């Protein structure tokens, strides 16, 4: 199976242009999609349950007389736990335990101190009251996504976690429900699409309004999340999956090829890139790709992704590879080199870094512990993985003593007058000791 994955060399005169073309991803929403989503959001905002029911009948072929009928009872979750194979249940429980343990280390803590004037200053930490979790349905089944989104929220102390998952034709996935049970999701509704996002953002007669919406979805879901941001918080608007591998030639080429496949199989727009200073090794990886691809179950998707946005890039040395990695700011970065810890200080921009040839990115996707919800499209330059901190709020605390307020008030009075805000100045002046 011929796979025309491009081969680039950083010494080529037009390399920068080729790299920019490779990395380019169109983030603008299709105007037709945006108009459709806007109409759905507005109708759900106005009509509540009735609109959600109609869209669920239209898009998911599920008939119900009330939205309450589409809430999944807790007994159904118990049935799912009993129905899935024992090895999968154990795997879910193992992954959940590791994710929960890692999340426990992320909790933000309140702090306070007194300045040299005796004033109390600090920060109060409060979990969000209610969070909505969107989970894809239909042919896609992502129990790992349930664990990665729900467990940090529960560790943070979120009061109520409401999950929505479409069930086309009324079919629910037992693995997804079992994951929800293990992650202690509070309520689940069989709804999906932009209408689910709208219901969570605005609230309906049956579904309470949430403070934040997390979780992946299709273009309609992603567009809806963008449009309701501000009404509620969102985790991020994720683009196609990405993997960047820096390899020095010490890892089996078959391993590298399969790691590239692991992200390319997500969809045809996924990106898989290898950086290596060893031209002969790059050739060996290309040979592995050609040999292994025909045996892959999702070979057509992988081949399309590698052709569209994949690349094998020769660089001058590992230092240049790190410089390029920071420029690309990938979602997943594998340092498949003999001494990965030596390169780690040079990495500034990546969603997650995987150290050494034995640390496959797939381990991070499922069970290593750190979250697999990561910034894409170069946003690792300024964004971080999903974590407990995304479900906690920071509130500033300020408490002035009578003596300590006076010098602060004089400073505030002067600055307020400089800004022309006289009420501010007079309010501060009342606290100045004569």
C-alpha positions in Angstrom: 0.0 0.0 0.0 1.8 3.1 -1.2 1.7 5.9 1.3 3.0 9.2 -0.1 4.1 10.7 3.3 6.2 13.8 2.5 9.9 13.9 3.3 11.4 17.2 4.3 14.8 18.5 5.2 15.4 21.5 7.4 18.3 22.5 5.2 16.1 23.0 2.2 15.8 26.7 1.2 12.0 26.6 1.3 11.7 24.5 4.4 10.0 27.2 6.5 7.4 27.7 3.8 6.8 24.0 3.6 6.6 23.6 7.3 4.0 26.4 7.6 2.0 24.8 4.9 2.1 21.5 6.7 1.1 23.0 10.1 -1.7 25.2 8.7 -5.1 24.2 10.0 -8.3 26.0 9.1 -10.0 26.9 12.4 -12.8 29.1 11.0 -16.2 27.5 11.3 -18.2 26.9 8.1 -20.8 29.7 7.9 -23.5 27.1 7.2 -22.6 25.1 10.3 -22.5 28.3 12.4 -26.0 29.4 11.2 -27.4 26.0 11.9 -25.9 25.9 15.4 -27.1 29.5 16.2 -30.6 28.5 15.3 -30.5 25.4 17.6 -29.0 27.4 20.5 -31.7 30.1 20.2 -34.5 27.7 20.0 -33.4 25.6 23.0 -32.9 28.9 24.9 -36.5 29.9 24.1 -38.3 26.6 24.2 -36.3 24.4 26.6 -37.3 20.8 26.8 -39.6 20.9 23.8 -36.8 22.0 21.5 -34.4 19.4 22.8 -36.9 16.6 22.4 -37.6 17.7 18.8 -34.0 17.8 17.8 -33.4 14.4 19.5 -36.2 12.9 17.5 -34.8 14.4 14.3 -31.2 13.7 14.6 -31.0 10.6 16.9 -34.3 8.9 16.0 -35.3 8.7 19.6 -38.9 9.2 20.6 -39.8 10.5 24.1 -42.7 12.3 25.6 -40.5 14.2 28.1 -36.9 14.9 28.6 -37.2 13.1 32.0 -37.6 9.9 29.9 -34.2 10.5 28.4 -32.4 10.6 31.8 -30.4 7.4 32.3 -31.4 5.8 35.7 -28.6 4.6 38.0 -29.8 1.0 37.7 -28.9 1.2 34.0 -25.3 2.0 35.1 -25.2 -1.0 37.4 -26.4 -3.2 34.5 -23.5 -1.8 32.3 -21.0 -2.6 35.0 -22.2 -6.1 35.1 -22.5 -6.5 31.3 -19.0 -5.5 30.2 -16.2 -8.1 30.0 -14.3 -8.5 33.3 -11.0 -7.5 31.7 -12.4 -4.3 30.4 -14.0 -3.5 33.8 -10.6 -4.1 35.5 -8.9 -1.9 32.9 -11.4 0.9 33.5 -11.0 0.7 37.2 -7.2 0.6 36.9 -7.2 3.7 34.6 -9.6 5.5 36.9 -7.5 4.9 40.0 -4.4 6.2 38.2 -6.2 9.3 36.8 -7.7 10.0 40.3 -4.3 9.6 42.0 -2.7 12.1 39.6 -5.6 14.5 39.9 -5.2 14.6 43.7 -1.8 16.1 43.2 -3.2 19.0 41.2 -5.6 20.5 43.8 -5.1 24.2 44.3 -4.8 25.2 47.9 -5.9 28.4 49.6 -3.3 30.7 51.1 -3.0 33.9 53.1 -0.4 36.2 54.4 -0.1 39.6 56.2 1.8 42.4 54.6 4.2 44.7 56.5 1.2 47.0 57.2 -0.7 44.2 58.9 -3.3 43.8 56.1 -4.6 40.3 55.3 -4.1 39.2 51.7 -4.8 35.8 50.2 -6.6 33.5 47.8 -9.7 31.4 48.4 -10.3 28.2 46.3 -13.8 27.1 45.5 -15.0 24.2 43.3 -17.5 24.9 40.5 -21.1 24.2 41.5 -22.2 22.3 38.4 -20.4 21.0 35.3 -21.6 19.6 32.0 -19.7 16.8 30.3 -20.4 16.1 26.6 -19.5 12.6 25.5 -19.7 11.6 21.8 -22.1 8.7 20.9 -23.1 6.8 17.9 -20.3 4.7 16.3 -17.8 6.4 18.6 -17.4 5.1 22.1 -14.8 6.9 24.3 -15.0 5.6 27.9 -11.5 7.0 28.4 -12.8 10.5 27.7 -15.5 10.0 30.4 -12.8 9.2 32.9 -10.4 12.0 31.9 -13.1 14.7 32.1 -15.2 13.5 35.0 -12.6 12.4 37.5 -10.7 15.7 37.8 -14.1 17.5 38.2 -15.0 15.2 41.1 -11.6 15.4 42.7 -12.0 19.2 42.5 -15.2 18.9 44.5 -17.7 19.9 41.8 -21.1 19.8 43.3 -22.9 18.1 40.4 -21.6 16.6 37.2 -24.2 16.2 34.4 -23.3 14.1 31.4 -24.9 14.2 28.0 -24.4 11.4 25.4 -26.3 10.9 22.2 -27.9 7.5 21.7 -28.8 7.1 18.0 -31.7 4.8 17.8 -31.8 4.5 21.5 -28.6 2.5 21.7 -26.3 3.4 24.7 -22.7 2.1 25.0 -22.1 -0.1 28.1 -18.4 0.8 28.3 -19.3 4.5 28.4 -22.0 4.0 31.0 -19.6 1.8 33.1 -17.0 4.6 32.9 -19.6 7.1 34.1 -20.4 4.9 37.0 -16.8 4.4 38.0 -16.2 8.2 37.7 -19.3 8.9 39.8 -21.1 11.0 37.3 -24.3 12.3 39.0 -26.8 12.5 36.1 -26.8 11.3 32.5 -29.1 12.4 29.6 -29.4 10.7 26.2 -29.0 13.8 24.2 -26.3 15.1 21.9 -25.3 17.7 19.4 -25.6 21.4 19.6 -28.9 20.9 21.4 -27.2 19.2 24.3 -24.6 22.0 24.6 -27.5 24.6 24.6 -29.4 22.7 27.3 -26.4 22.6 29.5 -25.5 26.3 28.8 -29.0 27.8 29.2 -30.8 25.2 31.3 -34.2 23.8 30.5 -37.2 22.7 32.6 -35.4 19.4 33.2 -31.7 20.0 32.8 -30.2 22.5 35.1 -27.8 25.2 33.8 -24.1 24.4 34.3 -21.2 26.6 35.0 -18.8 24.9 32.6 -19.0 22.5 29.7 -16.1 20.1 28.9 -15.7 17.2 26.5 -15.1 16.5 22.8 -17.6 16.5 20.0 -18.1 17.0 16.3 -18.0 20.3 14.4 -21.5 21.2 15.5 -20.7 20.5 19.2 -17.4 22.4 18.9 -19.1 25.4 17.3 -21.8 25.4 19.9 -19.2 25.4 22.7 -17.5 28.4 21.1 -20.8 30.3 20.8 -22.0 29.7 24.4 -18.6 30.6 25.9 -19.2 33.6 28.2 -22.6 32.2 29.1 -20.6 29.3 30.5 -17.0 28.3 30.7 -15.6 25.7 28.3 -12.5 23.5 28.4 -11.2 24.3 24.9 -12.1 23.9 21.3 -9.9 21.1 20.2 -8.6 20.5 16.7 -7.4 17.3 15.1 -5.1 15.0 17.1 -1.4 15.5 16.8 1.8 13.6 17.5 5.4 14.8 17.1 8.2 12.4 17.6 11.9 13.3 18.1 13.9 10.2 17.5 17.7 9.6 17.5 17.6 6.2 15.8 17.8 4.1 18.9 14.1 3.1 18.9 12.8 0.2 16.7 11.5 1.8 13.5 8.3 -0.3 13.8 7.6 1.3 17.1 7.9 4.8 15.7 5.7 3.9 12.7 3.0 2.5 15.0 3.2 5.6 17.3 2.6 7.8 14.2 -0.4 5.5 13.2 -1.8 5.8 16.7 -2.8 9.4 16.2 -3.3 9.3 12.4 -6.0 6.7 12.9 -8.2 9.3 14.7 -9.3 11.0 11.5 -8.0 12.1 8.2 -7.0 15.6 9.5 -4.8 14.2 12.3 -1.2 15.1 12.2 1.8 12.8 12.6 5.4 14.1 12.3 8.8 12.6 12.9 11.9 14.7 13.5 15.3 13.0 13.3 18.9 13.9 12.4 19.5 10.4 11.0 18.5 10.2 7.3 19.0 6.4 7.2 16.8 6.0 10.2 14.1 8.1 8.6 14.2 5.7 5.6 13.8 2.8 7.9 10.7 4.3 9.5 9.3 5.0 6.0 9.9 1.3 5.2 8.1 0.3 8.4 5.2 2.5 7.5 4.8 0.9 4.1 5.1 -2.6 5.5 2.8 -2.2 8.5 0.0 0.0 7.1 -1.8 -2.7 5.0 -2.4 -4.7 8.1 -4.1 -1.8 10.0 -7.8 -1.9 10.5 -8.1 1.8 9.9 -5.5 1.9 7.1 -7.5 4.2 4.8 -7.9 6.9 7.5 -4.2 6.5 8.5 -3.0 6.8 4.9 -5.1 9.9 4.3 -3.9 11.6 7.4 -0.2 10.8 6.6 -0.6 12.1 3.1 -2.4 15.2 4.1 -0.6 16.4 7.2 2.1 13.9 8.0 5.9 14.3 7.4 9.2 12.7 8.1 11.7 15.6 8.6 15.4 15.4 8.8 17.0 18.0 11.1 20.6 18.9 11.7 20.7 17.7 15.3 18.5 17.1 18.4 18.9 20.7 19.5 17.3 21.8 16.2 14.6 19.2 16.7 13.7 20.8 20.1 13.6 24.2 18.5 11.2 23.0 15.8 9.2 21.2 18.5 8.7 24.4 20.3 7.7 26.1 17.1 5.1 23.4 16.4 3.9 23.2 20.0 2.3 19.8 19.5 -0.5 18.1 21.5 1.7 15.0 22.1 5.5 15.0 22.0 7.5 11.8 22.2 11.2 12.1 23.0 12.2 8.7 21.6 15.9 9.2 22.3 18.5 7.5 24.5 18.6 10.3 27.1 15.1 12.0 27.0 15.6 13.7 30.3 18.5 15.7 28.8 16.2 17.2 26.2 13.3 17.9 28.5 14.6 21.3 29.8 14.7 22.5 26.2 11.0 21.7 25.6 8.8 24.8 26.3 5.7 24.1 24.3 3.8 20.8 24.3 0.6 19.5 25.7 2.2 16.3 27.0 5.8 15.0 26.8 6.5 11.2 26.7 10.0 10.3 27.8 11.9 7.4 26.1 11.1 4.7 23.7 9.0 2.7 26.1 6.6 5.6 26.8 4.1 5.2 24.0 1.7 8.1 23.6 -1.2 5.6 23.8 -0.3 5.0 27.5 -1.1 8.6 28.1 -4.4 8.3 26.2 -5.7 5.7 28.6 -4.1 5.0 31.9 -0.7 6.7 32.7 -2.5 9.2 34.9 -2.1 12.7 33.4 -5.0 14.0 31.4 -5.4 13.2 27.7 -7.4 16.4 27.1 -4.6 18.5 25.6 -4.2 21.7 23.7 -4.0 21.3 19.9 -3.2 23.4 16.9 -0.2 25.1 18.4 -2.2 26.4 21.4 0.2 24.6 23.8 2.1 27.8 23.5 -0.3 29.3 26.0 -2.6 26.5 27.1 -2.3 23.5 29.5 -3.9 20.0 29.8 -7.3 19.7 31.5 -6.9 19.3 35.2 -8.4 19.7 38.6 -7.6 23.4 38.4 -10.0 23.8 35.5 -12.9 23.0 37.9 -11.7 25.3 40.7 -12.1 29.1 41.0 -9.6 31.4 42.6 -11.1 34.3 44.6 -8.9 37.1 46.0 -9.2 37.9 49.7 -8.3 41.4 51.0 -8.7 42.5 54.6 -7.3 45.9 55.8 -6.7 46.9 59.3 -7.5 50.5 60.3 -3.9 51.4 60.4 -2.9 49.4 57.3 -5.7 50.9 55.2 -4.5 54.5 55.5 -1.3 54.3 53.4 -3.0 52.1 50.8 -5.9 54.5 50.6 -3.6 57.4 49.9 -1.9 55.5 47.1 -5.3 54.5 45.7 -6.6 58.1 46.0 -3.8 59.5 43.9 -4.1 56.8 41.2 -7.9 57.2 41.1 -7.6 61.0 40.5 -5.1 60.3 37.8 -7.7 58.2 36.1 -10.4 60.8 36.6 -12.5 58.5 38.8 -13.4 60.8 41.7 -15.8 58.5 43.5 -13.0 56.0 43.8 -10.7 58.7 45.1 -13.2 59.9 47.7 -14.1 56.3 48.8 -10.4 55.7 49.4 -9.9 59.1 51.1 -12.5 58.2 53.8 -10.1 55.5 55.0 -7.1 57.9 55.3 -6.2 58.5 59.0 -5.9 62.2 59.7 
